[in-house]
Amino acid sequence: MIISLDPDDTRPVYQQIISCIKQQVRLGQMSPGEELPSVREVAEHLGINHLTVHKAYTRLKEQGVITLRLGQRARIAKHTDEPADHRQVILRVEQPLRDAVAEAYHLGINPDQLVQMLQSILQEDKQ
């Protein structure tokens, strides 16, 4: 697993860590049951406070992406094919998509270009 931070990314560091791990799972670069590095190892590797990594791991656990057990390393959780409840879908998927559409509008990206970007991202799964 490789976690890297983008200094130009305006998101908080813990959100970048969450996104990086989720992307690696989505793309099959990390599999269910696979161990993650310890909080301390990630913090040292990235040169950040361990509490930032702990916050990212806690959020990933809350979202069902990883499992955490006292005294053991975090592991990638088994993927479920059952969709989340409607409220979670709205909060975690629909609202960020709405924000992305608004952002694209303000950047001058037309709807066709936005759809093309989304299709390109979805195609990453097949590569």
Disulfide bonds with the S-S distance in Angstrom:
none
